[in-house]
Amino acid sequence: MTAASLQPAPGAPASPGSSASRGSRGSGGRGPGRRAGRRKTAVLEAACRVIADRGADATRFADVAAESGVPVSTLQYYFGSREDMLVAAFRHASGTEIAALEADVAAMSDPWDRLERIVTTALAGYSPSAPEAGRLWIESWHFGIRDPEMRADALEDYRAWRALVAAAVRHGVEQGRFGTGHSPETVARLAIALVDGMGIPLALADPDLTGPGAAQDVLAALRELLL
């Protein structure tokens, strides 16, 4: 799970419309800047694949170079250190995921539909068949235990996911669809805790769990909270 509100990491690509992105084009014109941005984005996506496959601790510049086709010297220029590359990759993954989800739920008028989409999207990432999302999230916890910068990012990710849930709950309360026995913030904390509690055994391929079944269980608990 991820946060679009995260600031780009040093060396990470800025969002297309941001002032940082515009400034990075410099006097060389728009074309070269865009090509450089796309190349760095491709490198970050390659790094995410390597981290999901090998784990953060075992990911080296050489691995990402082999996956991306970009020389190690260029990766060192982009990121400086291996640790900074890992942080940038985690930020890219979480920012991309949460930005897409925010846009998705913003188009929904029904608050329960919003909650369903948030829960199912989050749990889908934990499935062993998912390309990388859940594994990257778990790797970010592991890395964040020892790295203060990554720890702050992971906590910011949690705040972003909770904010999405709380906004949906608040919307439902305003419509008279949801009860007020629990604050939106409390429901959000419990919802994300339930997702993680189901997500970890899903990521471990627990034979007693399926993604759709886990989503149904989490949503059933949310219905009770929102009565």
C-alpha positions in Angstrom: 0.0 0.0 0.0 1.0 3.5 -0.9 1.0 7.3 -0.5 0.6 9.8 -3.4 1.2 12.6 -0.9 4.8 11.5 -0.4 7.4 13.9 -1.7 9.7 12.5 -4.4 12.9 11.0 -3.1 16.2 12.6 -3.9 16.7 11.3 -7.5 13.2 10.0 -7.8 11.0 11.4 -10.7 8.7 14.3 -9.9 5.1 14.0 -11.0 4.5 15.3 -14.5 2.7 18.4 -13.5 4.9 19.4 -10.5 7.2 22.4 -10.4 10.1 20.0 -9.8 9.3 18.2 -13.0 9.0 21.4 -14.9 12.3 22.7 -13.5 14.1 19.6 -14.4 13.7 20.2 -18.1 16.0 23.1 -17.9 17.3 24.9 -20.9 17.6 21.7 -22.9 13.9 21.8 -23.9 11.0 19.7 -23.0 11.9 16.6 -25.1 15.2 15.6 -23.4 13.7 16.2 -19.9 10.8 14.0 -20.7 13.0 11.3 -22.0 15.2 11.5 -18.9 12.1 11.3 -16.7 10.8 8.3 -18.5 14.1 6.5 -18.3 14.3 7.1 -14.5 10.8 5.9 -14.1 11.7 2.8 -16.0 14.7 2.3 -13.7 12.5 2.7 -10.6 10.0 0.1 -11.9 12.9 -2.3 -12.6 14.1 -1.7 -9.0 10.7 -2.5 -7.7 10.6 -5.8 -9.6 14.0 -6.7 -8.2 13.1 -5.8 -4.6 9.9 -7.8 -4.9 11.8 -10.8 -6.2 15.0 -10.7 -4.2 14.1 -8.6 -1.1 15.5 -5.2 -0.2 18.5 -6.5 1.6 19.6 -8.6 -1.4 19.0 -5.9 -4.0 22.2 -4.3 -5.4 23.0 -1.8 -8.1 24.2 -4.6 -10.3 20.8 -6.4 -10.0 18.9 -3.3 -11.0 21.3 -2.6 -13.8 20.8 -6.1 -15.2 17.0 -5.8 -14.9 16.8 -2.3 -16.4 19.7 -2.3 -18.9 21.0 0.9 -17.3 24.7 0.9 -16.3 25.6 0.8 -12.7 27.4 4.2 -13.1 24.1 5.8 -14.2 22.3 4.3 -11.2 24.9 5.7 -8.9 24.5 9.1 -10.6 20.7 8.9 -10.2 20.6 7.8 -6.6 24.0 8.1 -4.9 23.7 5.1 -2.7 22.0 1.7 -2.7 19.8 2.8 0.2 18.7 5.9 -1.5 17.7 3.8 -4.6 15.6 1.5 -2.4 13.8 4.4 -0.8 13.2 6.0 -4.2 11.8 2.7 -5.5 9.5 2.3 -2.5 8.3 5.9 -2.9 7.6 5.4 -6.6 5.6 2.2 -6.0 3.5 3.6 -3.1 2.9 6.9 -4.8 1.8 5.3 -8.1 -0.6 2.9 -6.3 -2.3 5.4 -4.1 -2.6 8.1 -6.8 -4.4 5.6 -9.0 -6.7 4.6 -6.1 -7.4 8.2 -5.1 -8.5 9.0 -8.7 -10.6 5.8 -8.8 -12.6 6.4 -5.6 -13.0 10.1 -6.3 -15.2 9.2 -9.3 -17.5 7.1 -7.0 -20.5 8.7 -5.4 -21.5 5.7 -3.2 -19.4 5.6 0.0 -19.7 1.8 0.4 -18.5 1.3 -3.1 -15.5 3.4 -2.2 -14.7 1.3 0.9 -15.1 -1.9 -1.2 -12.7 -0.6 -3.8 -10.1 0.4 -1.2 -10.2 -2.9 0.6 -10.2 -5.1 -2.5 -7.4 -3.1 -4.0 -5.3 -3.3 -0.9 -5.8 -7.1 -0.5 -5.3 -7.8 -4.2 -1.7 -6.5 -3.8 -1.0 -9.1 -1.1 -1.9 -12.1 -3.4 1.0 -14.3 -4.2 0.1 -13.9 -7.9 0.2 -10.1 -7.7 3.3 -8.7 -9.5 4.8 -6.8 -6.6 2.6 -4.5 -4.5 2.1 -6.5 -1.3 5.7 -7.9 -1.3 7.0 -4.3 -1.7 4.9 -3.2 1.2 6.2 -5.9 3.5 9.7 -5.2 2.4 9.2 -1.5 3.2 8.3 -2.5 6.8 11.4 -4.6 7.1 13.7 -2.0 5.7 11.9 0.8 7.7 12.7 -0.9 11.0 16.4 -0.1 10.5 16.2 3.0 8.2 14.6 6.1 9.7 13.8 7.7 6.4 12.0 4.6 5.1 10.2 4.3 8.5 8.8 7.8 8.1 7.7 7.0 4.5 5.9 3.8 5.6 4.1 5.7 8.3 3.1 8.4 5.8 1.8 5.6 3.6 -0.4 4.4 6.5 -1.7 7.9 7.0 -2.6 8.2 3.3 -4.5 4.8 3.3 -6.3 5.7 6.5 -7.2 9.1 5.1 -8.9 7.4 2.1 -11.0 5.2 4.3 -11.9 8.0 6.7 -13.0 10.2 3.8 -15.3 7.5 2.5 -16.7 6.9 6.0 -17.2 10.6 6.5 -19.0 10.8 3.2 -21.3 8.0 4.2 -22.1 9.6 7.6 -23.0 12.9 5.8 -25.4 10.9 3.5 -27.0 9.1 6.5 -25.7 5.8 5.2 -23.3 5.0 8.1 -23.8 5.3 11.8 -21.8 7.5 14.2 -20.9 4.9 16.8 -17.2 5.2 15.8 -15.3 8.1 14.4 -14.2 7.9 10.8 -10.6 7.9 12.0 -11.2 5.0 14.3 -12.9 3.0 11.5 -10.0 3.8 9.2 -7.4 2.6 11.7 -9.3 -0.7 12.3 -10.0 -1.2 8.5 -6.3 -0.9 7.6 -5.3 -3.2 10.5 -7.8 -5.8 9.3 -6.4 -5.5 5.7 -2.9 -6.0 7.0 -4.0 -8.9 9.2 -5.5 -10.7 6.3 -2.8 -9.5 3.8 0.2 -11.1 5.5 -1.1 -14.7 5.5 -2.3 -14.0 1.9 1.2 -13.1 0.9 2.5 -16.3 2.6 0.0 -18.3 0.4 -2.1 -19.5 3.4 -4.2 -22.3 2.0 -7.1 -21.3 4.2 -7.4 -17.9 2.7 -8.3 -16.4 -0.7 -8.2 -12.8 -1.7 -12.0 -12.5 -2.3 -12.7 -14.3 0.9 -10.4 -12.1 2.9 -12.1 -9.0 1.3 -15.5 -10.3 2.3 -14.4 -10.8 5.9 -12.9 -7.4 6.2 -16.0 -5.8 4.6 -18.3 -7.7 6.9 -16.4 -6.4 9.9 -16.6 -2.9 8.5 -20.4 -3.2 8.1 -20.6 -4.0 11.9 -18.5 -0.9 12.7 -20.7 1.3 10.5 -24.1 0.2 11.6 
